Amino acid sequence: MRNQIISYARILVVGNVDSCRDIFTAVLSKSGYDVATAVNGADALERIAAEKFDLLLTDWEMPVLDGGRLVLALRSVRLKIPVVMLFGAFAATPLPSAIGREVFATLEKPVCIFTFLSTIAAALQSTLQPVHCAA
């Protein structure tokens, strides 16, 4: 059973593909999380400036401002929100080390629901030890 901190966690889901964003939002909502969405990194920065979030779930590849540049923008203002980065199975390259150091975990899509929810819970519990997962 999740503790109170996790069960009331507010998560921002960022991604430009409506169907993916909707699926992740539905799974997290049904698991008891308070979920908001953004369509790209620029939209996410606006949401984060106006609201408090406990975790950021973002896609790597997006127009306007991608997941990597979003993470670097957050870290440049010293915002240490835990980040779980999603990427497609055909991603051309691994995360650059400057970005990889700043994310709690990476998950390859499609991702197993158990792995997905376990990673979200772990990221909310601790940001001290990075974990990199592949489906």
C-alpha positions as CSV (number, residue, x, y, z in Angstrom):
1,M,0.0,0.0,0.0
2,R,1.3,3.5,-0.9
3,N,2.0,5.9,1.8
4,Q,0.1,9.3,2.0
5,I,2.9,11.2,0.2
6,I,2.7,9.0,-2.8
7,S,-1.1,8.6,-2.9
8,Y,-1.6,12.4,-3.0
9,A,1.2,13.1,-5.4
10,R,0.6,15.6,-8.2
11,I,2.2,14.5,-11.5
12,L,2.6,16.4,-14.7
13,V,2.4,14.3,-17.8
14,V,4.1,15.9,-20.8
15,G,3.8,14.6,-24.4
16,N,2.7,15.8,-27.8
17,V,0.9,12.5,-28.8
18,D,-2.6,12.7,-27.4
19,S,-3.2,9.0,-27.2
20,C,0.0,8.3,-25.2
21,R,-0.6,11.3,-22.9
22,D,-4.2,10.1,-22.4
23,I,-3.1,6.5,-21.6
24,F,-0.5,7.5,-19.1
25,T,-2.9,10.0,-17.5
26,A,-5.6,7.4,-17.1
27,V,-3.3,4.8,-15.6
28,L,-1.9,7.3,-13.1
29,S,-5.3,8.7,-12.2
30,K,-6.7,5.2,-11.6
31,S,-3.7,4.5,-9.4
32,G,-4.7,7.4,-7.1
33,Y,-2.4,10.2,-8.4
34,D,-3.5,13.8,-9.1
35,V,-2.5,14.3,-12.8
36,A,-2.2,17.3,-15.1
37,T,-1.0,17.4,-18.6
38,A,1.0,19.5,-21.0
39,V,1.5,19.1,-24.8
40,N,5.2,20.0,-24.9
41,G,8.1,21.3,-22.8
42,A,7.1,25.0,-23.2
43,D,3.6,24.2,-22.1
44,A,5.1,22.2,-19.2
45,L,7.3,25.1,-18.1
46,E,4.2,27.4,-17.9
47,R,2.3,24.8,-15.8
48,I,5.2,24.3,-13.5
49,A,5.6,28.1,-13.0
50,A,2.0,28.3,-12.0
51,E,1.5,25.1,-10.1
52,K,3.4,22.7,-7.8
53,F,4.1,19.2,-9.0
54,D,5.8,16.3,-7.2
55,L,6.9,14.5,-10.4
56,L,7.4,15.2,-14.1
57,L,6.7,12.4,-16.6
58,T,7.9,13.6,-20.0
59,D,8.5,12.3,-23.4
60,W,11.9,12.8,-24.9
61,E,10.9,13.8,-28.4
62,M,8.4,16.7,-28.7
63,P,8.1,19.8,-30.9
64,V,8.7,23.3,-29.5
65,L,10.7,22.2,-26.5
66,D,11.8,18.6,-26.1
67,G,12.1,16.6,-22.9
68,G,15.8,17.0,-22.7
69,R,15.7,20.8,-23.0
70,L,12.8,20.8,-20.5
71,V,14.9,19.0,-17.9
72,L,17.8,21.4,-18.4
73,A,15.5,24.4,-18.1
74,L,14.2,23.1,-14.8
75,R,17.6,22.4,-13.5
76,S,18.9,25.8,-14.6
77,V,16.5,27.4,-12.1
78,R,17.4,24.8,-9.5
79,L,14.0,23.0,-9.5
80,K,14.7,19.5,-8.4
81,I,11.4,17.8,-9.2
82,P,12.0,14.1,-10.0
83,V,11.8,13.4,-13.7
84,V,10.9,10.1,-15.5
85,M,11.8,10.3,-19.2
86,L,9.9,8.3,-21.8
87,F,11.4,7.5,-25.2
88,G,10.5,5.4,-28.2
89,A,12.0,2.0,-29.0
90,F,13.5,3.6,-32.1
91,A,15.2,6.5,-30.4
92,A,18.3,7.3,-32.4
93,T,20.7,7.9,-29.4
94,P,20.8,7.4,-25.7
95,L,20.2,10.4,-23.5
96,P,23.2,12.8,-23.4
97,S,25.0,12.5,-20.1
98,A,24.1,16.1,-19.0
99,I,20.4,15.1,-19.2
100,G,20.8,11.5,-18.1
101,R,22.3,12.7,-14.8
102,E,19.2,14.8,-14.2
103,V,16.5,12.2,-14.6
104,F,15.4,9.7,-12.0
105,A,14.6,7.0,-14.6
106,T,14.2,6.4,-18.3
107,L,11.5,4.1,-19.7
108,E,11.3,2.8,-23.2
109,K,7.8,2.8,-24.8
110,P,5.9,0.6,-24.9
111,V,6.3,0.1,-21.2
112,C,5.0,-2.6,-18.9
113,I,2.3,-1.1,-16.6
114,F,3.9,-2.8,-13.5
115,T,7.4,-1.3,-14.5
116,F,5.8,2.0,-15.2
117,L,3.9,2.3,-11.8
118,S,6.9,0.9,-9.8
119,T,9.2,3.5,-11.4
120,I,6.7,6.3,-10.6
121,A,6.4,5.2,-7.0
122,A,10.2,4.8,-6.6
123,A,10.8,8.3,-8.1
124,L,8.3,9.8,-5.7
125,Q,10.0,8.1,-2.7
126,S,13.5,9.1,-3.5
127,T,15.5,11.0,-6.0
128,L,18.9,10.2,-4.5
129,Q,19.7,7.1,-6.7
130,P,19.0,7.2,-10.4
131,V,17.5,4.1,-12.0
132,H,17.5,3.5,-15.8
133,C,15.0,0.9,-17.0
134,A,14.2,-0.6,-20.4
135,A,11.0,-2.5,-21.2
